């Protein structure tokens, strides 16, 4: 086990910079998720930690060692690929034992380690099968088994659940999390799925276009996103953004005034702002609520999503109670003034 | 009549004609295949039958008479094998062909692996050169090669034939295997690299075992080429004791030593080896050649 530290890490492909000076500290035993839209550089960053991509500039530390010039096998890491990357011509046991065999371990020792890992992952009955004889979920577990047997300092996961169906994904998510708790190893996990990130991570690193947008615990990111991008990326359905003007502790959206809790901010006075509020922070109001013209009603069973317009701007609300309105109706909703996020429209940074 | 009934009625009326059409199509297809088989098989059959007929029978009646009066003799084979040196040339052909095939497969695989899986300067130029070499006619290299091997004193040995046969097929082999190796997911290679495998180990333990079919098809192809080559062994080995079957049969045909039936026996010996090989291994051959194209 070990900590991983990235110091001003950069990646340049043919004069195009794709990773722009990333600094991230990952503690020993932490489960860190790199998340972002496709093309944000998260997989590239992971591959740089693995040693599959050269590091153009900066340093990657694993434990106390700078590993920039080390080959992947010397970094004491294990990686689980999206495609599983199981060797098709080897049985499950051979797949899992391959790295140990290369390391020169004795045969009985390999067998013992493989069986131990197989037991953890419920693969004991499948050890003599070939990958083509396994289901997607089983292959995924073999890929994890191959990583476990090595007992590496750091586990790397590159979108490992993307090829599974929705239900299996939820199951495997739980299994990976349980595995982390059991092994206590450092794990770095790449995904584009913010739900995966929220549910699994101790710490989330949100990336966009090769920059780190924010680092923090899932709830910290959810409750206090540092900028518009993180605010919109984390959470489903996404945060509502309304553009308005700040005046005396309120934000004016057209002729509707939405209060912001806390003392009025003098520096924001008169300023154009983006008013952000999460859909679940809207509630059914009495006559005091703001008018929301309903466009779409989506009952999910547990809750109801209502899409509509407030002062001509699109808003989505999530309500625990059953909503029986129809498109075209006007609903009175209250905006929770304590849960408001204000952003600067130019810099996109948080200002409250 | 309801809508359903009328639809059923049209279905019934349509079915017999479409069935007839598909049956006619099948008959035409089978007919064409049968015709091709007859055209291809008749000469082989006549050759085969003639090898068991005596010289006097052959001079009096056509080969199909063998089916009327079947008086097989083995003297043609005995004569061909022991008297005309065909037996020795079978051994020569094998000694020429087997190392050529093994070398071609090995060097093509190594070259294709480097081009498909390693990143180095001039990789693309080298690959394009390999593609270009395929259009060079073999005759172009023969004179310079002969001069070279004369200078180093290796003519009259198998070495120049091995080298040239390999050299002529390896560019194509690299081209064939490059496509296949490139289609092997890079995740597999990277997983092996993380598992601690060196490049040679990745080549021998991951890439080669996954490429069985395509390697087999290259081997079969090169076997056929090398087995059937006449010009190259003739130039470098002459028609002496080292000459392979092709050269031996050709010289038999020219000198007419041993008679026509001995010649047919010798010819049949030279045909049967590649024939058995391709028929028994054609499954791999088709799979290997189509491998890169059909797989997603």
Interface residues (C-beta under 8 A of the other chain):
Chain A: X50 X51 X52 X71 X72 X73 X77 X78 X79 X81 X82 X83 X85 X87 X88 X89 X98 X99 X102 X103 X146 X150
Chain B: X185 X187 X188 X190 X191 X192 X193 X194 X195 X196 X197 X201 X206 X209 X210
